[in-house]
Amino acid sequence: MRQTFDESTDPSFGPKHVPLIRAAMAAQGLDGFLVPHEDEHQNEYLPAANDRLAWASGFTGSAGAGVILKDRAAVFVDGRYTLQVREQVDQGVFEIRDLVEGGVPAYLETAEQGAIIGYDARLHSPAALEGLKAAASRAGAVLKPVAANPVDQAWGEARPAQPMAPIVPHFVEYAGEESSSKRARVGASVAALGADAAVITAPASIAWLFNIRGGDVIRSPLPLSQAILNADGTARLFIEPAKVTTDLPAWLGNQVSLETPDKLAEALGDLSGKSVLVDPGQSSAWYFDMLAAAGSRIVRAMDPCTLPRACKNDIELDGTREAHRRDGAALTRFLHWLATEGQVNPPDEKEAVAKLEAFREATGVLKDLSFDTIGAANGHGALPHYRPTERSNQRAALGSLLLVDSGGQYLDGTTDVTRTVAIGQPSAEMVQRNTLVLKGHLAIARLRFPAGTTGSAIDALARMALWAHGLDYDHGTGHGVGVYLGVHEGPQRISKAPNVIALQPGMIVSNEPGYYKDGEYGIRIENLEVVMPAEPVGDGDRPMHRFEALTLAPIDRRLVDKTLLTPEEVAQFDAYHARVLREIGPRVEPEVRAWMEEACAPL
């Protein structure tokens, strides 16, 4: 199996490792040290060698932070990880604090006057550092960049080696555009912003720009590397030699020079006197410090690959549609298994995860999972980012809900889908709450909206039915998704948080409202949607965009109360299921197709 159920950390990590970190801090004259979750590439999912917060504390969530002072320490997490962090972290060593409310800045305001708190400039964005420095200053403390990271020093020889996965071409039949063309148009956008060059540090941007893929980041085909893109489309790409395959230089062409990462600092120095674009949200403070020292004029702007990468071309969209049909057939086989064998002998979480992975493997073209499958039975469903382990594994009980959030990586697309399935007879409350979630999902899916509309402008539509009953969920409604890239991708999103990036044609975004009852069950319904070009609507004079559902798989009708749906919602739900039957039915075995006839029947 690709997914394991082992735990890579335990609560003993804090008691064992914090004293070692404090010793390394003391050797540098530090009274504290900041331990962000992010690595040198600002990744969400990390190679084991870069998961410093996990090694220091035991916490393995995909968002968080730590602060280690001489006499106390804290780990900061958001609402998704409140229960997980208490299971993984020794609270005798680390205080558990909220990442959003107050967060690290509030904690730094309690530092001792005169304290010197270190940070690794390669791990923090300059924007984040500004707030942290201001908070420390209010306490009379100071933040100081370190030459050597105390966590890395304490970790020593036990630290895993950096990943060296081979970097391979991503062919134009999947990418839809030659790298030379991408570099020319992105270079032109760099010039339009008054810059001579751009420093690109996001692995997804490098993979997209150069039409390459790697395997350095778990569940994502990303190459850890850096690049300098000149306004004329030429580039310098910094890659460890061990990752360079024999056909890579010819694939990149003579406008791209391959160089080793130890030349990066020198290359930044070569930009002396030039205007250089750097993304303060994607690139760490180290790049800004190096460019400032070189005498470059820094242009702070969004990574110039981010928006064109998000707006998929027709080849990418055709590919991702096929990937979703293929993946939808695998998921439908799994749902059939749950609806038949799974109702007689309810599976445990590990069995459910393994079964779904096996159906995806049977496609013969699965490259990887797009993230570790969330197979959450019973009360675990109330943990939005739960992952089953050997210790936590539970069997689904009759009368419970099983929430399965999963996805696959294929050369032609990345999938991400959640289905919530009743095991046995669901309660009336479960059906009611699921129907409210469904109403929000349908509201987003049928929306028509004008150009310039952002995800934050439509987020409330997914929550209205829940709000009317005094209910809500604590995560965003939708995130961007790549095409054989990351399953979480910006700049688009649907959430309460303000977002200035409009939803544009070709963008893929998830539609995943939910509801979570602590200790009892969780509900989430997730499809991926693609933004379609604006077109006339009725007799109106303003063209409107719409969403097209990419995800095709049955939604459990046993969890739907038709009386809570409007006629429009019933028709929409039935039309979606008719499409699922039409496009997925021919791809599955006769017995699965027969089950689909009932599972996709009109309400």
Secondary structure, 3 states (H helix, E strand, C coil): CCCCCCCCCCCCHHHHHHHHHHHHHHHCCCCEEEEECCCCCCCCCCCHHHCHHHHHHCCCCCCCEEEEECCCEEEEECHHHHHHHHHHCCCCCCEEEECCCCHHHHHHCCCCCCCEEEECCCCCCHHHHHHHHHHHHHCCCEEEECCCCHHHHHHHHHCCCCCCCCEEECCHHHHCCCHHHHHHHHHHHHHHCCCCEEEECCHHHHHHHCCEECCCECCECCCCCEEEEECCCCEEEECCHHHECCCHHHHHCCCEEEECHHHHHHHHHCCCCCEEEECCCCCCHHHHHHHHHHCCEEEECCCCCHHHHHCCCHHHHHHHHHHHHHHHHHHHHHHHHHHCHHHHCCCEHHHHHHHHHHHHHCCCCCCEECCCCEEEEHHHHHCCCCCCCCCCCCECCCCEEEEEEECEEECCEECCEEEEEEECCCCHHHHHHHHHHHHHHHHHHCCEECCCCEHHHHHHHHHHHHHCCCCCCCCCCEEECCCCCCCCEEEEEECCCCCCCECCCCCEEEECCEEEECCCEEEECEEEEEEEEEECCCCCCCCEEEEEECCCCCCCHHHCCHHHCCHHHHHHHHHHHHHHHHHHHHHCCHHHHHHHHHHCCCC
